[in-house]
Amino acid sequence: MATIQTLKARQILDSRGTPTVEVDCLLSDGSFGRAAVPSGASTGKHEAVELRDGDSKRFGGKGVLKAVSHVHTLIAKSVEGKGFDQRSLDAALIALDGTPNKSKLGANATLGVSLAFARASAVQSKQPLYRYFNGLLSRKREMCMPIPMVLVLEGGKHADDSSDFQEFMVMPVGAPSFTEGLRWSDEIYQAIAKVLKKEGFNINVGFEGAYGPNLGSNTKVMEVILAGIEAAGYRPGKDVGIALDAAASEFFADGKYRLEREKRTLTSAELTDFYAAWVEKYSLVSLEDGLAEDDWEGWKILQGRLGKKVQIVGDDLFVTNVERLKKGIAEQAANSILIKLNQIGTVTETVDAVEMAHAAGFTAVVSHRSGETEDSSIADLVVGLGTGQIKTGATSRTDRVCKYNQLLRIEEELGAKAKYVSPF
């Protein structure tokens, strides 16, 4: 048990220049932890509430002073001077909020406190944060280094006037280690820039550091990625696979999917056929949010058709929520879950989602958000929980690179124990 002496919160800026919450936690023995909360641009409607001020005269209404105030008042009054472990603190935060979606306190307030306490507790117990996270698992699981999903091209809500789909990533599935996999991916990222410039396209970047030119069609994006992989000296489908986050909820309306660059409106089954063709042609190994967040019947079609060939990842579908995940498992709607701490609002709820996924034979992918900070906690989380995959943007912009650099440090520290195995 650790006694919380003081909590202090402040409003800081994320990678998009949007306010977010940062929390400091000081324990009675002097152990200190600090955590900053990320924020999404393309958010699922079932996510826990990110509390914003709504004052149009300050940051266009996006300030977080209400959430900061909740840390200083309601939360601090409830927990300061008391002893907790991670689970009991998070349970206290959930009870204090009293809503199903953190709408009273704000998930940005509860996560800031929960994660800052985790960092302080790791310091108190004299162990790295990744080992602390591993100790939160109810079932013993071996720690491992993750295969990175490195973002190389982005569109949708992350890059104006680019592709219909949101994120195109490379996965170094044939690399012998995380360090080498990151090197391969960065070499591909740099090679894609050369391919784009040679063909006369710009290399401006989107929210998460990847290139976002208007290539005219979705298939052109895939062709550029394949060209970049080969130009860097790697083999698509053997050394490197491609992962896609379609963010299909963003182009879903009236029961259909509108692909503007294809000039096509598709049913769930027809969009599944579209993805199936890409799996065969473009070495696609992972598909995230291929359909809309409440298109459960469509997800069952997608999983039934492609689930034995590729990883079918639910992000907006599951929002790191065990109740939605439980339904997805029962209905066989996917075979993987994306894990985002701020979608649910506490560390232990996040751990519970990962454990439920693993118990059902699902994979789990730890993920960043489009609005990130210098906080690198997810690098420790992915190693500690042994999920084996991380999605944290391009190999550019410090808000993304800080996670990769922390993983390099962890791999160095683990040495020969740094297990790195492809899930594909």
C-alpha positions in Angstrom: 0.0 0.0 0.0 1.2 3.5 -0.8 -0.1 6.6 1.0 -0.9 9.6 -1.2 0.4 12.8 0.3 -0.5 15.3 -2.4 -2.0 15.5 -5.9 -1.4 18.4 -8.2 -2.7 18.9 -11.7 -2.2 21.5 -14.4 -3.3 22.2 -17.9 -0.6 21.6 -20.5 -0.6 21.3 -24.3 -0.6 18.2 -26.4 1.1 17.6 -29.8 -1.7 19.3 -31.6 -1.6 22.4 -29.4 -4.8 21.3 -27.6 -5.0 21.5 -23.8 -4.7 18.3 -21.8 -4.3 17.3 -18.2 -1.0 16.5 -16.4 -1.0 15.2 -12.8 1.8 15.0 -10.2 1.5 12.4 -7.4 3.6 12.6 -4.3 3.6 9.7 -1.9 4.3 10.0 1.9 7.8 8.6 1.5 8.7 11.2 -1.1 8.2 8.9 -4.1 7.0 11.0 -7.1 5.2 10.3 -10.3 4.0 12.5 -13.1 1.6 11.6 -16.0 0.2 13.4 -18.9 -3.1 12.3 -20.6 -3.4 12.0 -24.4 -6.4 12.9 -26.6 -7.9 11.5 -29.7 -9.1 13.3 -32.9 -11.1 10.3 -34.3 -12.9 9.2 -31.2 -15.4 6.4 -30.6 -18.7 7.5 -29.3 -18.5 4.8 -26.6 -15.3 6.1 -25.1 -15.1 7.4 -21.5 -15.8 11.2 -21.4 -12.8 13.6 -22.0 -14.0 16.6 -19.9 -13.6 19.9 -21.7 -14.5 23.3 -20.4 -16.7 24.5 -23.2 -15.6 28.2 -22.7 -15.4 29.5 -26.3 -13.1 32.4 -25.1 -10.4 30.0 -24.0 -8.8 27.5 -26.4 -12.0 27.4 -28.5 -13.8 25.6 -25.7 -11.2 22.9 -25.4 -9.7 23.9 -22.1 -9.5 21.3 -19.3 -9.5 23.5 -16.2 -12.7 21.7 -15.0 -10.9 18.4 -15.0 -7.8 20.0 -13.3 -10.1 21.4 -10.7 -11.7 18.0 -10.0 -8.2 16.6 -9.3 -7.5 19.4 -6.8 -10.8 19.2 -5.1 -13.1 16.1 -5.3 -10.3 13.6 -6.0 -7.6 15.1 -3.7 -10.1 15.4 -0.8 -11.1 11.7 -1.3 -7.6 10.2 -1.5 -4.9 12.4 0.1 -3.6 10.9 3.3 -4.9 7.5 2.6 -3.2 4.3 1.6 -3.9 2.5 -1.7 -2.6 -0.1 -4.1 -3.3 0.4 -7.8 -6.6 -1.5 -7.9 -8.0 0.1 -4.7 -7.1 3.6 -5.9 -8.8 3.0 -9.3 -11.8 1.6 -7.6 -12.0 4.7 -5.5 -11.8 6.9 -8.5 -14.6 4.9 -10.3 -16.8 5.1 -7.2 -16.2 8.8 -6.8 -17.2 9.5 -10.4 -20.2 7.2 -10.1 -21.1 7.3 -13.8 -20.7 4.6 -16.5 -18.4 6.7 -18.6 -16.5 9.0 -16.2 -18.7 12.0 -17.2 -18.6 13.5 -13.7 -14.9 13.8 -13.1 -13.7 13.3 -16.7 -11.5 10.3 -17.8 -8.7 12.8 -18.4 -8.8 13.6 -14.6 -9.1 10.0 -13.4 -6.4 8.6 -15.8 -4.0 11.4 -14.9 -4.3 10.5 -11.2 -4.3 6.7 -11.9 -1.2 6.8 -14.1 0.7 9.3 -11.9 0.1 7.0 -8.9 1.4 4.1 -11.0 4.6 5.9 -11.7 5.0 7.0 -8.1 4.3 3.5 -6.9 7.0 2.1 -9.3 9.5 4.5 -7.8 8.5 3.5 -4.3 8.9 -0.2 -5.1 12.3 0.5 -6.7 11.3 -1.1 -10.0 11.0 0.0 -13.6 7.5 1.0 -14.6 7.2 -1.9 -17.0 7.8 -4.4 -14.2 5.3 -2.6 -12.0 2.7 -3.0 -14.8 3.6 -6.7 -15.1 2.9 -7.1 -11.4 -0.7 -5.8 -11.9 -1.6 -8.9 -14.0 -3.8 -11.4 -12.2 -2.4 -14.2 -14.4 1.3 -14.5 -14.9 2.4 -13.4 -18.3 5.9 -13.1 -19.7 7.1 -9.7 -20.6 8.1 -9.1 -24.3 9.2 -6.4 -26.7 6.5 -5.3 -29.1 6.5 -5.4 -32.9 6.0 -1.8 -33.8 3.2 -0.7 -36.1 5.1 2.3 -37.6 2.9 4.8 -39.3 4.1 5.9 -42.8 1.1 7.5 -44.5 -2.0 8.9 -42.9 -5.4 10.3 -44.1 -9.0 10.5 -42.8 -9.2 13.0 -39.9 -5.5 12.9 -39.4 -4.4 14.5 -42.7 -6.6 16.8 -44.8 -7.3 15.9 -48.4 -5.4 12.6 -48.3 -6.9 9.1 -48.4 -10.3 7.8 -47.1 -8.6 5.6 -44.6 -6.8 7.0 -41.6 -3.6 5.1 -41.0 -1.2 3.0 -43.1 1.5 1.3 -41.1 4.4 -1.1 -41.7 5.2 -4.0 -39.4 8.7 -5.5 -39.4 7.4 -9.0 -38.8 10.7 -10.6 -39.9 13.0 -8.6 -37.8 15.1 -10.3 -35.1 14.6 -7.7 -32.4 12.7 -4.5 -31.6 15.8 -2.4 -32.3 16.3 -3.9 -35.7 12.5 -3.7 -36.4 12.5 0.0 -35.6 15.5 0.5 -37.9 13.8 -1.3 -40.7 10.7 0.7 -40.3 12.5 4.0 -40.2 14.5 3.1 -43.3 11.1 2.4 -45.0 9.7 5.7 -43.7 12.7 7.6 -45.2 12.5 5.6 -48.4 8.8 6.5 -48.9 9.7 10.2 -48.6 12.1 9.7 -51.6 9.4 7.8 -53.6 6.9 10.6 -53.0 9.3 13.4 -53.9 10.4 11.6 -57.0 6.8 11.4 -58.1 6.1 15.1 -57.4 4.1 14.7 -54.1 4.7 16.7 -51.0 6.0 15.1 -47.8 4.0 17.3 -45.3 3.1 15.3 -42.2 -0.2 14.7 -40.4 -1.1 14.6 -36.7 1.1 11.5 -36.0 4.2 12.3 -38.0 3.5 10.4 -41.2 3.2 11.7 -44.7 -0.2 12.9 -45.9 -0.2 13.9 -49.6 -3.2 13.7 -51.8 -2.3 10.7 -53.9 -5.7 10.6 -55.8 -6.7 7.1 -54.8 -6.5 4.7 -51.8 -4.8 2.1 -53.9 -2.0 4.6 -54.8 -1.2 4.8 -51.1 -0.6 1.1 -50.9 1.5 1.1 -54.1 3.7 3.9 -52.6 4.2 1.9 -49.4 5.2 -1.3 -51.4 7.6 0.8 -53.4 9.1 2.2 -50.2 9.5 -1.2 -48.6 11.3 -2.5 -51.7 13.4 0.6 -52.1 14.6 0.2 -48.5 15.7 -3.4 -49.4 13.0 -5.4 -47.7 10.4 -7.9 -48.9 6.7 -7.1 -48.6 4.9 -10.0 -46.9 8.0 -11.7 -45.6 10.2 -9.1 -43.9 7.5 -6.5 -43.6 3.7 -6.6 -43.4 1.2 -3.7 -43.9 -1.3 -2.7 -41.2 -4.3 -0.5 -41.9 -6.5 1.5 -39.6 -9.5 2.3 -41.8 -11.4 4.3 -39.0 -14.6 3.3 -40.9 -16.9 5.1 -38.5 -15.7 8.3 -40.1 -17.1 7.4 -43.6 -20.2 5.5 -42.5 -23.6 7.1 -42.9 -27.1 5.8 -43.4 -26.0 2.2 -43.2 -23.4 2.4 -46.0 -19.7 3.2 -46.4 -18.8 6.1 -48.7 -15.3 5.9 -50.2 -14.9 9.3 -51.8 -11.7 8.6 -53.7 -13.2 5.4 -55.1 -16.5 7.2 -55.9 -18.2 4.2 -54.4 -20.8 3.5 -51.7 -20.5 0.1 -50.2 -22.4 -2.3 -47.9 -20.6 -4.0 -45.1 -20.2 -7.2 -47.2 -18.9 -5.2 -50.2 -16.4 -3.3 -48.1 -15.2 -6.7 -46.7 -14.7 -7.8 -50.3 -12.6 -4.6 -50.8 -10.4 -5.5 -47.9 -10.1 -9.1 -49.0 -8.7 -8.0 -52.3 -6.1 -5.8 -50.4 -5.1 -8.7 -48.2 -4.2 -10.8 -51.3 -2.6 -8.0 -53.2 -0.8 -5.8 -50.7 0.5 -8.0 -47.8 -2.1 -6.7 -45.4 -1.6 -8.4 -42.1 -3.7 -6.3 -39.7 -7.0 -4.4 -40.2 -8.2 -2.0 -37.5 -11.7 -0.6 -37.4 -12.5 -1.9 -40.9 -16.2 -1.3 -40.1 -18.2 1.2 -38.0 -18.3 1.1 -34.3 -21.9 -0.3 -34.0 -22.1 -2.4 -37.2 -22.0 -5.6 -35.2 -23.4 -7.7 -38.0 -20.9 -6.3 -40.4 -18.0 -7.1 -38.0 -19.2 -10.7 -37.9 -19.0 -10.9 -41.7 -15.6 -9.4 -41.7 -14.2 -11.7 -39.0 -15.8 -14.7 -40.6 -14.3 -13.9 -44.0 -10.8 -12.7 -43.0 -10.3 -13.5 -39.4 -8.2 -16.6 -40.2 -6.0 -14.6 -42.5 -5.3 -11.3 -40.8 -5.6 -9.6 -37.4 -9.1 -8.0 -37.1 -8.7 -5.2 -34.6 -11.5 -3.4 -32.8 -10.8 0.1 -31.6 -14.0 2.2 -31.8 -15.8 -1.1 -31.6 -14.4 -2.0 -28.1 -13.0 1.3 -26.7 -10.9 -0.7 -24.1 -14.2 -1.5 -22.4 -14.6 -5.0 -21.0 -18.4 -5.0 -21.5 -18.1 -4.2 -25.2 -15.2 -6.6 -25.5 -17.2 -9.4 -23.8 -19.9 -8.9 -26.5 -17.3 -9.0 -29.3 -15.9 -12.2 -28.0 -19.3 -13.8 -27.7 -20.4 -12.8 -31.2 -17.0 -13.5 -32.8 -16.8 -10.0 -34.2 -13.0 -9.7 -34.2 -9.8 -11.3 -33.0 -7.9 -8.4 -31.5 -8.5 -5.3 -29.4 -6.7 -1.9 -29.5 -5.8 -0.7 -26.0 -5.9 3.0 -25.2 -5.7 4.1 -21.6 -7.7 7.2 -22.0 -10.7 5.4 -23.6 -11.5 3.8 -20.2 -9.8 6.2 -17.7 -7.8 4.0 -15.2 -4.8 1.7 -15.3 -6.5 -1.3 -13.8 -9.5 -1.2 -16.2 -7.0 -1.2 -19.0 -5.2 -4.2 -17.6 -8.5 -6.0 -17.2 -9.3 -5.4 -20.9 -6.0 -6.9 -21.9 -6.4 -9.9 -19.7 -9.9 -10.6 -21.0 -8.7 -10.4 -24.5 -5.8 -12.8 -23.9 -8.0 -15.2 -22.1 -10.3 -15.3 -25.2 -7.4 -15.9 -27.5 -7.5 -12.3 -28.8 -4.3 -10.3 -29.5 -4.0 -6.8 -28.0 -2.3 -3.8 -29.5 -1.3 -0.9 -27.1 -1.9 2.4 -28.8 -1.2 6.1 -28.6 -3.7 8.9 -29.6 -3.4 11.6 -32.3 -3.0 14.2 -29.5 0.1 13.0 -27.6 2.6 14.3 -25.0 6.1 13.5 -23.9 4.7 10.9 -21.6 6.1 7.5 -22.6 4.0 5.3 -20.3 2.6 3.1 -23.1 6.1 1.9 -23.9 6.3 0.4 -20.4 2.7 -0.8 -20.6 3.2 -2.8 -23.7 6.2 -4.5 -22.4 4.8 -5.1 -18.9 1.5 -6.6 -20.2 3.3 -8.7 -22.8 0.9 -7.7 -25.6 3.6 -7.9 -28.3 2.4 -5.0 -30.5 2.5 -1.2 -30.2 1.0 1.5 -32.4 2.6 4.9 -31.7 3.0 6.8 -34.9 5.8 7.6 -37.3 9.5 7.7 -36.5 9.3 11.5 -36.4 8.0 14.1 -33.9 9.2 13.8 -30.3 5.7 13.0 -29.0 5.9 9.7 -31.0 9.7 9.1 -30.9 9.8 9.3 -27.1 7.9 6.0 -26.9 10.2 4.3 -29.4 13.3 5.6 -27.6 11.9 4.3 -24.2 11.4 0.9 -25.8 15.0 0.9 -27.0 16.1 1.6 -23.4 13.9 -1.2 -22.1 15.3 -3.7 -24.6 18.8 -2.7 -23.6 18.0 -3.2 -20.0 16.3 -6.6 -20.5 19.3 -7.8 -22.6 19.0 -11.5 -23.4 15.6 -11.6 -21.8 14.2 -9.2 -24.3 11.8 -11.6 -26.1 10.6 -10.4 -29.6 8.3 -12.7 -31.5 6.0 -11.9 -34.4 2.3 -12.8 -33.9 1.9 -13.5 -37.6 
